[in-house]
Amino acid sequence: MAEPPIIVVGAGQAGLQIVDSLRRGGYSGRLMLIGDEKSLPYQRPPLSKQYMSENMSDDRLLFRPADYYEKKGVELILGEQVSAIDTQARTVVIDGQTCEYAKLAITTGASVRHIPVPGAELEGVCYLRSVEDAQYIRTQLSSGPQRVAAIGGGFIGLEIAASARELGHSVTVIEAQDRLMARVVAPLVSEYFGDLHRSHGVEVLLDAAVSGIERADDDSLIVDLTDGRRISADLIVVGIGSIPHSALAEAAGLTCNNGIVVDEFAQTSDPNVVAAGDCTMHKNARLNVSHRLESVQNAVDQAKIAAATLLGEPKPYEQVPWFWSDQFDAKLQMVGSSVGFDRTVLRGSIADGEFSVFYFNDGVLIGVDSVNRPSDHVTSRKLIANRTAVSDDVLTDIEQNLKTLL
């Protein structure tokens, strides 16, 4: 009988990285990658950026060409669901068929959080997670002038707003909180991006909670707000967060808490199962925190850790998290965390659109948000990783090269 394979459930960024890292690490046994979408594994970040505004082709989204999987000996199963995992028997059920595994990796990612209001199911109310979602939105935006309402002032909502506005559509951003990107940046950065969007003609509504969505007499849509305002739209894109795909793991008896709980080695509560990416609640040994991150960096780096564990060469996850967002001509790059900061230091000029905000807690640098200052971002990743002491005088003097601190 054939040897049981290592099975990777989830063919996104983390799943593809585990497969690649296993082969690069010398694993020559059977290897199976299972994805519930029919498309070859592809990148998601461009879906709200270049794919919308630059008419990016689907082929450019792919991580690897089709022949990569054959060359690497990867059994690629697409468009199929894993419906059950039995950790005692070491089996998974794929499209009704039971398959034994030697080791298992879960990289099932996350799904969009749906808005719980009347009318949310109407045609023209959409979400952005898959390439199919992006194709639908892009088709709508290419069919003539549209009134676009983005519900949610986070990354997805603002990136879609910028892409739609650059294509000439009228855009309204509706955010329930009192500032944009409130979970991830300081008020100073929120204010800058609010002003940026308004300067490009985007209407930004804050403290604006949605109570329902209606179909108008002319077949357009109306977003009803709790304060009585009504926003007309032809297309509504909802971006209000995500929910980790952990139900499969939870049903299998693995420990879950807002994601599949893993340790610093990407190990779940079962020694034969690892997990990585958006679906995990994981421990970062360097930052000494447990959190769930939705980012390419985390998916890639944690997947490498998971692969090392599968290879019997465990090493702790210590990478400093970083993220980015492209909106109009502003590239926002974030590193570390701004949660719990007690002081900030500004470097550069907000008026010129080139600045960085440094976040400190008890004198320790914990995070940096950079707008159009890529060198600050790159250096800050090392400063935080090395816990380097940073002087305010050096930070505020833009003539000073931050690399000297290293």
C-alpha positions as CSV (number, residue, x, y, z in Angstrom):
1,M,0.0,0.0,0.0
2,A,1.1,3.6,-0.7
3,E,2.5,5.5,2.2
4,P,0.1,8.0,3.9
5,P,0.8,11.5,2.6
6,I,1.3,14.7,4.5
7,I,-2.0,16.5,3.8
8,V,-2.4,20.2,3.6
9,V,-6.0,21.4,3.9
10,G,-6.3,24.9,2.4
11,A,-4.6,26.0,-0.8
12,G,-4.0,29.7,0.0
13,Q,-0.8,31.5,0.9
14,A,0.0,29.4,3.9
15,G,-0.9,26.1,2.3
16,L,1.2,26.8,-0.7
17,Q,4.1,27.9,1.5
18,I,4.0,24.7,3.6
19,V,4.1,22.6,0.4
20,D,7.0,24.6,-1.0
21,S,9.0,24.6,2.3
22,L,8.5,20.8,2.7
23,R,10.0,20.1,-0.7
24,R,12.8,22.6,-0.2
25,G,13.5,21.1,3.2
26,G,14.1,17.6,1.7
27,Y,10.7,15.9,2.2
28,S,10.3,13.5,-0.7
29,G,7.2,11.6,0.5
30,R,3.7,11.9,-0.7
31,L,2.3,15.4,-0.4
32,M,-1.3,16.4,-0.9
33,L,-2.7,20.0,-1.2
34,I,-6.5,20.4,-1.0
35,G,-8.4,23.6,-1.9
36,D,-12.1,24.3,-1.9
37,E,-11.8,26.7,-4.9
38,K,-11.4,25.5,-8.4
39,S,-8.6,28.0,-9.3
40,L,-4.9,27.2,-8.9
41,P,-3.6,28.7,-5.6
42,Y,-3.5,32.5,-6.0
43,Q,-2.6,35.8,-4.2
44,R,-5.4,37.7,-2.5
45,P,-3.9,41.1,-1.7
46,P,-4.0,42.4,-5.3
47,L,-7.8,41.7,-5.5
48,S,-8.6,45.0,-3.9
49,K,-5.7,46.9,-5.5
50,Q,-4.1,46.2,-8.9
51,Y,-6.7,43.7,-10.0
52,M,-9.4,46.4,-9.7
53,S,-7.6,49.4,-11.0
54,E,-5.1,48.0,-13.5
55,N,-7.1,45.3,-15.2
56,M,-4.7,42.7,-13.9
57,S,-5.0,39.3,-15.5
58,D,-6.0,36.2,-13.6
59,D,-2.7,34.5,-14.5
60,R,-0.7,37.1,-12.7
61,L,-2.5,36.2,-9.5
62,L,-1.2,32.7,-9.4
63,F,1.6,31.7,-6.9
64,R,2.9,29.1,-9.3
65,P,2.1,27.9,-12.8
66,A,0.2,24.6,-13.2
67,D,3.2,22.5,-14.0
68,Y,4.9,23.4,-10.7
69,Y,2.7,21.0,-8.8
70,E,3.5,18.1,-11.1
71,K,7.2,18.9,-11.0
72,K,7.2,18.9,-7.2
73,G,5.1,15.8,-7.0
74,V,2.2,17.5,-5.2
75,E,-1.2,15.8,-5.5
76,L,-3.3,18.9,-6.0
77,I,-7.0,18.5,-5.3
78,L,-9.1,21.6,-6.2
79,G,-12.8,22.4,-5.8
80,E,-13.3,19.9,-3.1
81,Q,-14.2,20.2,0.6
82,V,-12.7,18.4,3.5
83,S,-15.8,17.6,5.6
84,A,-14.2,15.8,8.6
85,I,-11.0,15.1,10.3
86,D,-10.4,12.1,12.6
87,T,-7.3,12.7,14.6
88,Q,-7.4,9.3,16.3
89,A,-7.6,7.4,13.0
90,R,-5.5,10.1,11.2
91,T,-7.9,10.4,8.4
92,V,-9.7,13.2,6.5
93,V,-12.9,12.9,4.5
94,I,-12.6,14.5,1.0
95,D,-15.8,14.7,-1.1
96,G,-17.1,11.6,0.8
97,Q,-13.9,9.6,0.4
98,T,-11.7,8.8,3.5
99,C,-8.0,9.4,3.1
100,E,-5.3,8.5,5.7
101,Y,-2.6,11.0,6.5
102,A,0.8,10.7,8.1
103,K,0.8,14.4,9.3
104,L,-1.8,17.1,8.7
105,A,-1.5,20.8,8.2
106,I,-4.6,23.1,8.4
107,T,-4.4,26.3,6.5
108,T,-8.1,27.0,5.9
109,G,-7.8,30.8,6.3
110,A,-10.8,33.0,7.1
111,S,-14.1,34.0,5.6
112,V,-15.8,37.4,5.4
113,R,-18.0,38.6,8.2
114,H,-21.5,39.2,6.8
115,I,-23.4,42.3,7.8
116,P,-26.4,41.3,9.9
117,V,-29.0,43.8,8.6
118,P,-32.2,43.4,6.5
119,G,-31.6,43.5,2.8
120,A,-28.0,42.2,3.1
121,E,-28.8,39.4,0.7
122,L,-29.9,41.7,-2.2
123,E,-28.1,41.4,-5.5
124,G,-25.4,44.1,-5.7
125,V,-24.4,43.7,-2.1
126,C,-21.1,41.9,-2.2
127,Y,-17.9,41.0,-0.3
128,L,-14.3,40.6,-1.4
129,R,-12.5,37.4,-0.5
130,S,-12.1,35.2,-3.6
131,V,-11.1,35.8,-7.2
132,E,-14.8,35.2,-8.1
133,D,-15.8,38.0,-5.8
134,A,-13.2,40.3,-7.4
135,Q,-14.3,39.4,-10.9
136,Y,-17.9,40.3,-10.1
137,I,-17.0,43.6,-8.6
138,R,-14.6,44.4,-11.5
139,T,-17.3,43.6,-14.0
140,Q,-19.7,45.9,-12.3
141,L,-17.2,48.7,-12.2
142,S,-16.4,48.3,-15.9
143,S,-20.1,48.5,-17.0
144,G,-20.3,52.3,-16.7
145,P,-20.5,55.0,-14.0
146,Q,-21.4,53.5,-10.7
147,R,-22.3,54.9,-7.2
148,V,-20.2,52.7,-4.9
149,A,-20.8,52.4,-1.2
150,A,-18.1,50.7,0.8
151,I,-19.4,49.6,4.2
152,G,-16.4,49.4,6.5
153,G,-13.5,51.8,6.8
154,G,-10.8,49.2,7.1
155,F,-8.2,48.0,4.6
156,I,-10.7,46.3,2.2
157,G,-13.2,49.2,2.2
158,L,-10.6,51.9,1.7
159,E,-8.7,50.0,-1.0
160,I,-11.9,49.3,-2.9
161,A,-12.9,52.9,-2.5
162,A,-9.5,54.1,-3.8
163,S,-9.6,51.7,-6.8
164,A,-13.2,52.6,-7.7
165,R,-12.5,56.3,-7.4
166,E,-9.5,56.0,-9.7
167,L,-11.8,54.4,-12.2
168,G,-14.0,57.4,-12.1
169,H,-16.9,56.2,-9.9
170,S,-18.5,58.1,-7.1
171,V,-17.7,56.5,-3.8
172,T,-19.0,56.7,-0.2
173,V,-17.2,55.0,2.7
174,I,-19.5,54.2,5.6
175,E,-17.7,53.5,8.9
176,A,-19.5,52.8,12.2
177,Q,-16.6,53.9,14.4
178,D,-15.4,57.5,14.8
179,R,-12.3,57.1,12.6
180,L,-10.9,54.9,9.8
181,M,-8.8,51.8,10.4
182,A,-9.4,52.3,14.1
183,R,-8.3,48.8,15.1
184,V,-4.8,49.1,13.6
185,V,-3.6,52.7,13.5
186,A,-3.4,55.7,15.7
187,P,-5.9,58.7,15.3
188,L,-3.2,60.7,13.5
189,V,-2.9,58.1,10.7
190,S,-6.7,57.7,10.6
191,E,-7.1,61.4,10.1
192,Y,-4.5,61.5,7.3
193,F,-6.2,58.8,5.3
194,G,-9.6,60.4,5.9
195,D,-8.3,63.6,4.4
196,L,-6.6,61.7,1.6
197,H,-9.8,60.0,0.5
198,R,-11.8,63.2,0.8
199,S,-9.2,65.1,-1.3
200,H,-9.8,62.5,-4.1
201,G,-13.6,63.0,-4.0
202,V,-14.6,60.1,-1.7
203,E,-17.4,60.9,0.7
204,V,-16.3,59.6,4.2
205,L,-19.1,59.0,6.8
206,L,-17.9,58.3,10.3
207,D,-20.1,57.2,13.3
208,A,-22.4,55.8,10.6
209,A,-24.1,52.6,11.6
210,V,-26.0,50.7,8.9
211,S,-29.6,49.6,9.9
212,G,-30.6,48.1,6.6
213,I,-30.4,47.9,2.8
214,E,-33.3,48.4,0.4
215,R,-34.0,48.1,-3.3
216,A,-35.1,51.5,-4.7
217,D,-37.9,51.9,-7.3
218,D,-35.2,52.5,-10.0
219,D,-33.6,49.1,-9.1
220,S,-30.7,50.8,-7.4
221,L,-29.8,50.2,-3.7
222,I,-30.2,52.3,-0.6
223,V,-28.1,52.0,2.5
224,D,-30.2,53.1,5.5
225,L,-28.2,54.5,8.5
226,T,-29.4,54.5,12.1
227,D,-29.5,58.3,12.2
228,G,-32.0,58.4,9.3
229,R,-29.6,59.2,6.4
230,R,-30.1,57.2,3.2
231,I,-27.2,56.6,0.9
232,S,-28.0,55.7,-2.8
233,A,-25.7,53.1,-4.5
234,D,-25.5,50.9,-7.5
235,L,-22.9,48.6,-5.9
236,I,-22.3,47.9,-2.2
237,V,-19.0,46.3,-1.0
238,V,-19.0,45.2,2.6
239,G,-15.7,44.9,4.4
240,I,-16.3,44.6,8.2
241,G,-13.8,42.0,9.2
242,S,-13.4,38.2,8.9
243,I,-14.1,35.0,10.8
244,P,-11.4,32.2,11.1
245,H,-12.3,28.9,9.3
246,S,-11.8,26.8,12.5
247,A,-15.1,24.8,12.5
248,L,-13.4,21.8,10.9
249,A,-10.7,21.8,13.5
250,E,-13.1,22.4,16.4
251,A,-15.3,19.4,15.3
252,A,-12.1,17.3,15.3
253,G,-11.5,18.1,18.9
254,L,-8.6,20.5,18.4
255,T,-8.4,23.5,20.8
256,C,-9.9,26.6,19.2
257,N,-10.4,30.2,20.5
258,N,-11.0,32.8,17.8
259,G,-9.0,30.5,15.6
260,I,-7.1,27.2,15.9
261,V,-4.8,27.6,18.9
262,V,-1.2,26.8,18.1
263,D,2.0,27.2,20.0
264,E,5.1,29.0,18.8
265,F,6.0,25.9,16.7
266,A,2.6,26.1,14.8
267,Q,1.6,22.9,16.7
268,T,-2.1,22.4,17.5
269,S,-3.3,20.4,20.6
270,D,-2.7,17.3,18.5
271,P,1.0,16.4,18.0
272,N,0.3,15.2,14.4
273,V,-1.4,18.4,13.3
274,V,0.0,21.8,12.6
275,A,-1.9,25.0,11.5
276,A,-0.8,28.3,9.9
277,G,-2.2,31.5,8.5
278,D,-5.4,33.5,9.1
279,C,-7.1,30.6,10.8
280,T,-4.7,30.4,13.8
281,M,-4.6,32.0,17.2
282,H,-0.9,31.8,17.7
283,K,1.9,32.7,20.1
284,N,4.6,35.1,19.0
285,A,7.7,34.3,21.2
286,R,9.4,37.6,20.4
287,L,6.4,39.9,21.2
288,N,5.2,37.6,24.0
289,V,1.6,37.8,22.8
290,S,-1.1,35.5,21.4
291,H,-3.0,36.9,18.5
292,R,-4.7,36.1,15.2
293,L,-3.2,37.9,12.2
294,E,-4.6,38.3,8.7
295,S,-1.5,39.1,6.6
296,V,0.7,37.7,3.9
297,Q,3.7,38.0,6.1
298,N,2.2,35.9,8.9
299,A,0.9,33.3,6.5
300,V,4.3,32.9,4.9
301,D,6.4,33.0,8.0
302,Q,4.1,30.8,10.1
303,A,3.8,28.3,7.3
304,K,7.6,28.0,7.3
305,I,7.5,27.3,11.0
306,A,4.8,24.7,10.5
307,A,6.8,23.0,7.7
308,A,9.9,22.9,10.0
309,T,7.8,21.2,12.7
310,L,6.5,18.6,10.2
311,L,10.1,18.0,9.1
312,G,11.1,17.3,12.8
313,E,13.2,20.5,13.0
314,P,11.0,22.8,15.2
315,K,11.9,26.4,15.7
316,P,9.9,29.1,17.4
317,Y,7.9,31.7,15.6
318,E,9.6,35.0,16.4
319,Q,9.0,37.2,13.4
320,V,7.8,40.7,13.9
321,P,4.4,41.1,12.1
322,W,4.2,43.6,9.2
323,F,1.4,44.7,6.9
324,W,0.8,47.1,4.0
325,S,-2.1,48.9,2.3
326,D,-2.0,50.9,-1.0
327,Q,-4.6,53.7,-1.3
328,F,-4.3,56.3,-4.1
329,D,-0.7,57.4,-4.0
330,A,-0.1,56.5,-0.4
331,K,1.6,53.3,0.6
332,L,0.9,52.5,4.3
333,Q,3.4,50.1,5.8
334,M,3.0,48.9,9.3
335,V,5.3,46.8,11.6
336,G,4.8,45.5,15.1
337,S,1.7,46.6,17.0
338,S,0.3,49.9,18.1
339,V,-1.9,48.2,20.7
340,G,-1.2,49.5,24.2
341,F,1.1,52.4,23.2
342,D,1.5,55.2,25.7
343,R,3.5,57.6,23.5
344,T,4.1,58.4,19.9
345,V,6.9,60.2,18.0
346,L,6.3,61.6,14.5
347,R,9.1,61.5,11.8
348,G,8.6,63.4,8.6
349,S,5.8,65.6,7.3
350,I,2.1,64.8,7.3
351,A,1.5,67.7,5.0
352,D,4.0,66.3,2.4
353,G,2.4,62.8,2.7
354,E,5.7,61.3,3.8
355,F,5.9,60.4,7.5
356,S,6.2,57.7,10.1
357,V,4.6,57.3,13.5
358,F,6.6,55.5,16.1
359,Y,4.7,53.8,19.0
360,F,6.2,53.3,22.4
361,N,5.1,51.5,25.5
362,D,7.1,52.1,28.7
363,G,10.0,53.4,26.6
364,V,10.1,50.4,24.3
365,L,9.4,50.7,20.6
366,I,6.5,48.4,19.8
367,G,5.2,49.5,16.4
368,V,5.7,51.9,13.5
369,D,3.3,53.1,10.8
370,S,5.0,54.5,7.7
371,V,3.4,56.4,4.8
372,N,5.5,56.7,1.7
373,R,8.7,56.2,3.8
374,P,9.7,52.6,2.8
375,S,13.2,53.0,4.3
376,D,11.8,53.8,7.7
377,H,9.6,50.7,7.5
378,V,12.5,48.3,6.5
379,T,14.7,49.6,9.3
380,S,11.9,49.6,11.9
381,R,11.4,45.9,11.4
382,K,15.0,45.4,12.5
383,L,14.7,47.9,15.3
384,I,11.7,46.2,16.8
385,A,13.1,42.7,16.3
386,N,16.4,43.7,18.0
387,R,14.6,45.7,20.8
388,T,17.0,48.5,19.9
389,A,16.9,51.6,22.1
390,V,15.7,54.6,20.0
391,S,16.3,58.2,20.7
392,D,13.6,60.8,19.9
393,D,16.2,63.2,18.6
394,V,17.2,60.7,15.9
395,L,13.7,59.9,15.0
396,T,12.6,63.4,14.5
397,D,15.6,64.4,12.5
398,I,14.8,63.2,9.0
399,E,18.4,63.9,7.9
400,Q,19.5,61.2,10.3
401,N,19.6,57.7,8.7
402,L,17.8,55.3,11.0
403,K,20.2,52.5,9.9
404,T,22.8,54.1,12.2
405,L,20.8,52.8,15.1
406,L,21.4,49.3,14.0
